[in-house]
């Protein structure tokens, strides 16, 4: 319950040394006891807000303009991608850089990034290839080749076995995350801005870059041929 709500429900008016709530019932606690409870709640809120403010101060300036960020499933790490700079991993609590993802070019243009459900791997798109990398070392695992245009969005399935990508080339591709092989392709009417997978991994929702009414479409993963 918010502090404001607690104040409204409890500290309304005195009656014979007690507090009366909104429903007219008299609390058995004394004014002093209630005041202490409210003060303790306020102190807890101040502590939480102070911790959040402190964490916000850990934000670091990147040498290049960041275009994508993603938080690990456990909330402990953040991945950032910027034009002309190697993707980086950051410790969320301290704000310190903990690793760089190793891309083949010195000045890559990473335009999509996603964490695996376990947080042990990431998928990154750069120069028409999707690369999966180990989160711990930043070393490469597999290269997913096939897109001929910019990949705008990446997502892992809940079990981590599948990666779905959407591209400006009007295609959605479904990949085997472990092998790096293409399972199938879905052709759309226009550029694909975003994709999302259902929890059971059987459906793909896609946001299509079109002004028509059919700009959010749902496909079966099995539609990818």
C-alpha positions in Angstrom: 0.0 0.0 0.0 1.3 3.5 -0.8 2.3 5.8 2.0 -0.4 8.3 1.1 -3.0 5.6 1.4 -1.8 4.5 4.8 -1.9 8.1 6.0 -5.5 8.5 4.7 -6.7 5.3 6.2 -4.9 5.7 9.6 -3.9 9.2 10.7 -7.2 11.0 10.2 -8.2 12.4 13.5 -7.8 11.9 17.2 -10.5 10.5 19.5 -9.6 9.9 23.1 -6.0 9.1 22.4 -6.8 6.8 19.5 -7.0 7.0 15.7 -10.2 6.8 13.7 -10.1 5.3 10.2 -12.2 6.2 7.2 -14.9 3.6 8.0 -15.4 5.1 11.4 -13.9 2.2 13.4 -11.6 3.1 16.2 -8.2 1.5 16.2 -6.9 -0.2 19.3 -3.5 1.3 18.8 -2.6 4.6 20.5 -1.7 7.7 18.6 1.9 7.2 19.5 2.0 3.6 18.2 0.4 4.6 14.9 2.7 7.5 14.5 5.7 5.2 15.0 4.3 2.8 12.4 3.8 5.6 9.8 7.3 7.0 10.5 8.8 3.5 10.0 7.0 3.1 6.7 8.2 6.5 5.5 11.7 5.6 6.5 11.5 2.4 4.5 10.3 4.3 1.5 13.1 6.8 1.8 15.6 4.0 2.0 14.2 2.4 -1.1 14.1 5.7 -3.0 17.6 6.4 -2.0 18.8 3.1 -3.2 17.1 3.6 -6.6 18.6 7.1 -6.9 22.0 5.7 -6.0 21.7 3.0 -8.6 20.7 5.6 -11.2 23.9 7.5 -10.6 25.8 4.4 -11.9 24.8 5.1 -15.5 27.8 5.3 -17.7 28.4 7.4 -20.9 29.1 5.3 -23.9 31.7 6.4 -26.5 29.1 6.0 -29.3 25.4 6.5 -29.6 23.6 3.6 -28.0 20.8 2.1 -30.1 19.8 -1.1 -28.2 19.8 -2.2 -24.6 18.7 -5.4 -22.9 18.5 -6.6 -19.3 19.5 -10.2 -18.4 16.7 -12.4 -17.1 18.0 -12.3 -13.5 18.3 -8.5 -13.7 22.0 -8.4 -12.8 23.5 -7.5 -16.1 22.7 -5.1 -18.9 23.8 -5.4 -22.5 24.3 -2.3 -24.7 24.9 -1.9 -28.4 26.0 1.3 -30.2 26.9 2.2 -33.7 30.7 1.9 -34.2 31.4 0.3 -30.9 31.7 -3.2 -29.5 28.6 -4.4 -27.6 29.2 -4.3 -23.8 27.9 -6.0 -20.7 27.4 -4.0 -17.5 26.9 -4.9 -13.9 23.6 -3.4 -13.0 24.4 -2.8 -9.3 27.8 -1.2 -9.7 27.4 0.2 -13.3 30.8 -1.2 -14.2 31.6 -2.8 -17.6 32.2 -6.5 -17.1 32.7 -7.8 -20.6 32.7 -6.9 -24.3 31.0 -9.1 -26.9 33.5 -9.9 -29.5 32.3 -8.9 -33.0 34.4 -9.5 -36.2 34.6 -5.8 -37.1 36.4 -3.2 -35.0 33.5 -0.8 -35.5 30.4 -2.9 -35.8 26.8 -1.5 -36.3 24.8 -3.7 -33.9 21.1 -3.1 -34.4 19.4 -5.9 -32.4 20.3 -7.7 -29.2 18.5 -10.3 -27.0 19.3 -12.4 -24.0 18.6 -16.2 -23.8 16.2 -17.2 -21.0 19.1 -18.6 -19.0 21.1 -15.5 -19.3 24.2 -17.5 -20.4 24.0 -16.4 -24.1 23.0 -13.4 -26.2 21.9 -13.1 -29.8 23.3 -10.0 -31.7 22.6 -8.8 -35.2 25.4 -7.1 -37.2 26.1 -6.8 -40.9 23.3 -9.2 -42.1 24.4 -12.0 -39.7 23.0 -13.0 -36.3 25.6 -14.1 -33.9 25.1 -16.0 -30.6 27.7 -15.4 -28.0 28.6 -16.6 -24.5 27.6 -13.9 -22.0 30.5 -14.8 -19.7 33.4 -14.4 -22.1 31.8 -12.6 -25.0 33.1 -15.3 -27.3 31.1 -16.5 -30.3 29.0 -19.6 -30.3 27.2 -19.7 -33.7 26.5 -17.6 -36.8 23.0 -17.4 -38.2 23.2 -16.4 -41.8 20.4 -15.8 -44.3 19.0 -12.3 -43.9 19.7 -9.9 -46.7 18.5 -6.8 -44.9 18.7 -5.2 -41.5 17.3 -7.3 -38.6 15.2 -5.0 -36.5 14.2 -7.4 -33.7 15.3 -10.6 -32.1 13.7 -12.8 -29.5 14.4 -16.2 -27.9 11.8 -18.8 -27.2 11.1 -19.5 -23.5 13.0 -22.8 -23.6 16.0 -21.1 -25.3 16.0 -23.5 -28.3 14.6 -21.1 -30.9 15.4 -17.6 -32.1 13.0 -15.6 -34.1 14.2 -12.5 -36.1 12.3 -9.8 -38.0 13.9 -7.8 -40.8 13.3 -4.8 -43.0 13.4 -7.2 -45.9 9.8 -8.2 -45.1 10.8 -11.5 -43.6 10.5 -13.4 -40.3 13.0 -16.1 -39.8 13.0 -19.0 -37.3 16.3 -20.4 -36.2 17.7 -23.3 -34.2 19.5 -21.5 -31.5 22.0 -24.3 -30.7 22.9 -25.3 -34.2 22.6 -21.8 -35.8 20.5 -23.3 -38.7 17.5 -21.8 -40.4 14.2 -23.7 -39.6 12.0 -21.6 -41.9 10.9 -18.2 -43.2 7.7 -16.2 -43.2 7.2 -13.5 -45.8 5.3 -10.4 -44.8 3.7 -7.6 -46.7 6.2 -4.9 -45.4 9.1 -4.4 -43.1 9.0 -6.2 -39.7 9.4 -3.8 -36.8 9.0 -6.2 -33.9 8.3 -9.8 -33.1 7.2 -11.6 -30.0 6.8 -15.3 -29.1 4.0 -16.9 -27.1 5.2 -18.5 -23.9 4.7 -22.0 -25.4 6.7 -21.0 -28.4 4.0 -21.9 -31.0 2.9 -18.4 -32.0 4.7 -15.3 -33.4 3.2 -11.8 -33.1 4.6 -9.4 -35.6 4.4 -5.6 -35.9 4.4 -4.7 -39.6 5.5 -1.3 -40.9 2.4 -0.5 -42.9 -0.5 2.0 -42.6 -3.0 -0.7 -43.5 -5.3 -2.2 -40.8 -3.4 -5.4 -40.9 -0.3 -4.1 -39.2 -0.2 -6.6 -36.3 -0.2 -10.2 -37.4 -0.1 -13.5 -35.6 1.5 -16.5 -37.3 2.1 -20.1 -36.2 5.7 -21.0 -35.8 4.9 -23.9 -38.0 4.1 -21.5 -40.8 7.8 -20.9 -41.3 8.8 -23.0 -44.2 
